[in-house]
Amino acid sequence: MATQIFTLVGVLIGALTSYFATAVAERAKFRREMATRWDERKLDTYIDYLTCVKQIQRAAMEAGRAREQGRDASEALATMEESENRRSVLFETFILLSDKEAATAAHTVNQQTWELLRTARTPSTGTAGLRPIPLVDALNVLHDAARSDLTISSSVTVR
């Protein structure tokens, strides 16, 4: 009878060990899947946000060129405003998903974008007044912060 009890206790210990090991493994798998899911969403949001900023920049420069050449800049300005509206909405998702460094960099990009928008909306401004260099610098900082947030190595060398 004692051997049966030892056998039963051994089976019970084995079953509990197997259960806990499986539970821990499943929990770790779930966490990895959730992290991957949010990273994919975060990457899509980052790309969409940055695309809108670049569209604003291109449209502002096109409006400036149109004014310098005496053409109507209204189409470029409409494109710029449409992209700004989309950027504004995307920014909220960006902030919800990003880490602190990326959010701070995005705030700086917003400030530079608003300055570019303000200048582009001024009727007398040509491309000379539209200097996107501060925006480009802010975008570079945002790119680095986003790569860090997504744990993408920033030491990529192109050969």
C-alpha positions as a Python dict, from the first residue, in 0.01 Angstrom:
ca = {
    (1, 'M'): (0, 0, 0),
    (2, 'A'): (287, 240, 77),
    (3, 'T'): (429, 192, -274),
    (4, 'Q'): (94, 282, -423),
    (5, 'I'): (85, 603, -220),
    (6, 'F'): (441, 692, -331),
    (7, 'T'): (344, 620, -690),
    (8, 'L'): (29, 832, -661),
    (9, 'V'): (225, 1120, -502),
    (10, 'G'): (487, 1093, -779),
    (11, 'V'): (221, 1107, -1049),
    (12, 'L'): (55, 1403, -875),
    (13, 'I'): (387, 1591, -849),
    (14, 'G'): (462, 1517, -1214),
    (15, 'A'): (118, 1639, -1324),
    (16, 'L'): (148, 1961, -1123),
    (17, 'T'): (498, 2025, -1254),
    (18, 'S'): (381, 1967, -1610),
    (19, 'Y'): (81, 2196, -1558),
    (20, 'F'): (288, 2482, -1414),
    (21, 'A'): (557, 2450, -1681),
    (22, 'T'): (293, 2461, -1955),
    (23, 'A'): (117, 2757, -1791),
    (24, 'V'): (442, 2955, -1766),
    (25, 'A'): (533, 2875, -2128),
    (26, 'E'): (187, 2975, -2254),
    (27, 'R'): (195, 3299, -2057),
    (28, 'A'): (537, 3387, -2203),
    (29, 'K'): (410, 3302, -2553),
    (30, 'F'): (105, 3524, -2503),
    (31, 'R'): (322, 3815, -2388),
    (32, 'R'): (550, 3777, -2692),
    (33, 'E'): (249, 3770, -2925),
    (34, 'M'): (103, 4081, -2763),
    (35, 'A'): (435, 4264, -2785),
    (36, 'T'): (467, 4170, -3151),
    (37, 'R'): (111, 4280, -3219),
    (38, 'W'): (167, 4621, -3062),
    (39, 'D'): (504, 4661, -3233),
    (40, 'E'): (339, 4605, -3570),
    (41, 'R'): (69, 4859, -3488),
    (42, 'K'): (330, 5101, -3358),
    (43, 'L'): (541, 5067, -3675),
    (44, 'D'): (237, 5130, -3896),
    (45, 'T'): (146, 5439, -3692),
    (46, 'Y'): (502, 5573, -3704),
    (47, 'I'): (517, 5527, -4081),
    (48, 'D'): (176, 5690, -4137),
    (49, 'Y'): (262, 5985, -3912),
    (50, 'L'): (599, 6045, -4077),
    (51, 'T'): (444, 6013, -4422),
    (52, 'C'): (195, 6288, -4338),
    (53, 'V'): (474, 6515, -4217),
    (54, 'K'): (668, 6457, -4539),
    (55, 'Q'): (354, 6526, -4746),
    (56, 'I'): (304, 6853, -4558),
    (57, 'Q'): (666, 6946, -4625),
    (58, 'R'): (642, 6865, -4997),
    (59, 'A'): (311, 7050, -5038),
    (60, 'A'): (445, 7357, -4855),
    (61, 'M'): (751, 7364, -5080),
    (62, 'E'): (529, 7322, -5387),
    (63, 'A'): (312, 7614, -5271),
    (64, 'G'): (625, 7825, -5231),
    (65, 'R'): (749, 7731, -5580),
    (66, 'A'): (406, 7809, -5728),
    (67, 'R'): (408, 8154, -5570),
    (68, 'E'): (762, 8226, -5693),
    (69, 'Q'): (654, 8133, -6046),
    (70, 'G'): (333, 8336, -6022),
    (71, 'R'): (111, 8028, -6030),
    (72, 'D'): (-188, 7948, -5811),
    (73, 'A'): (-76, 7773, -5492),
    (74, 'S'): (-426, 7674, -5376),
    (75, 'E'): (-400, 7308, -5481),
    (76, 'A'): (-71, 7259, -5297),
    (77, 'L'): (-210, 7440, -4992),
    (78, 'A'): (-522, 7220, -4997),
    (79, 'T'): (-301, 6909, -5009),
    (80, 'M'): (-95, 7052, -4724),
    (81, 'E'): (-405, 7116, -4510),
    (82, 'E'): (-545, 6770, -4581),
    (83, 'S'): (-217, 6610, -4474),
    (84, 'E'): (-206, 6830, -4164),
    (85, 'N'): (-555, 6715, -4063),
    (86, 'R'): (-452, 6351, -4100),
    (87, 'R'): (-122, 6411, -3914),
    (88, 'S'): (-312, 6568, -3627),
    (89, 'V'): (-533, 6260, -3588),
    (90, 'L'): (-241, 6018, -3626),
    (91, 'F'): (-46, 6204, -3361),
    (92, 'E'): (-292, 6091, -3095),
    (93, 'T'): (-234, 5726, -3183),
    (94, 'F'): (139, 5793, -3202),
    (95, 'I'): (142, 5929, -2846),
    (96, 'L'): (-64, 5638, -2714),
    (97, 'L'): (172, 5378, -2859),
    (98, 'S'): (515, 5540, -2835),
    (99, 'D'): (766, 5556, -2555),
    (100, 'K'): (865, 5882, -2388),
    (101, 'E'): (1162, 5959, -2616),
    (102, 'A'): (962, 5906, -2936),
    (103, 'A'): (674, 6114, -2798),
    (104, 'T'): (911, 6398, -2710),
    (105, 'A'): (1067, 6385, -3056),
    (106, 'A'): (720, 6386, -3215),
    (107, 'H'): (627, 6698, -3017),
    (108, 'T'): (934, 6869, -3161),
    (109, 'V'): (836, 6755, -3511),
    (110, 'N'): (490, 6902, -3450),
    (111, 'Q'): (640, 7237, -3350),
    (112, 'Q'): (857, 7247, -3662),
    (113, 'T'): (567, 7135, -3881),
    (114, 'W'): (342, 7408, -3743),
    (115, 'E'): (613, 7665, -3815),
    (116, 'L'): (637, 7536, -4172),
    (117, 'L'): (257, 7547, -4206),
    (118, 'R'): (241, 7901, -4070),
    (119, 'T'): (504, 8016, -4315),
    (120, 'A'): (347, 7833, -4610),
    (121, 'R'): (6, 7987, -4536),
    (122, 'T'): (152, 8338, -4566),
    (123, 'P'): (63, 8458, -4918),
    (124, 'S'): (389, 8646, -4975),
    (125, 'T'): (614, 8352, -4892),
    (126, 'G'): (804, 8170, -5163),
    (127, 'T'): (1045, 7884, -5111),
    (128, 'A'): (1302, 8119, -4959),
    (129, 'G'): (1090, 8152, -4646),
    (130, 'L'): (1025, 7779, -4629),
    (131, 'R'): (1338, 7637, -4478),
    (132, 'P'): (1258, 7277, -4389),
    (133, 'I'): (1602, 7216, -4232),
    (134, 'P'): (1481, 7238, -3868),
    (135, 'L'): (1199, 6998, -3959),
    (136, 'V'): (1443, 6758, -4125),
    (137, 'D'): (1665, 6767, -3816),
    (138, 'A'): (1362, 6701, -3593),
    (139, 'L'): (1259, 6412, -3819),
    (140, 'N'): (1606, 6260, -3789),
    (141, 'V'): (1578, 6269, -3410),
    (142, 'L'): (1233, 6111, -3435),
    (143, 'H'): (1366, 5837, -3663),
    (144, 'D'): (1632, 5750, -3406),
    (145, 'A'): (1379, 5750, -3120),
    (146, 'A'): (1137, 5532, -3319),
    (147, 'R'): (1411, 5282, -3405),
    (148, 'S'): (1503, 5267, -3039),
    (149, 'D'): (1142, 5221, -2935),
    (150, 'L'): (1098, 4941, -3187),
    (151, 'T'): (1436, 4794, -3084),
    (152, 'I'): (1570, 4829, -3436),
    (153, 'S'): (1944, 4868, -3449),
    (154, 'S'): (2043, 5217, -3556),
    (155, 'S'): (2395, 5111, -3649),
    (156, 'V'): (2298, 4995, -3997),
    (157, 'T'): (2578, 5037, -4248),
    (158, 'V'): (2504, 5064, -4617),
    (159, 'R'): (2763, 4914, -4846),
}
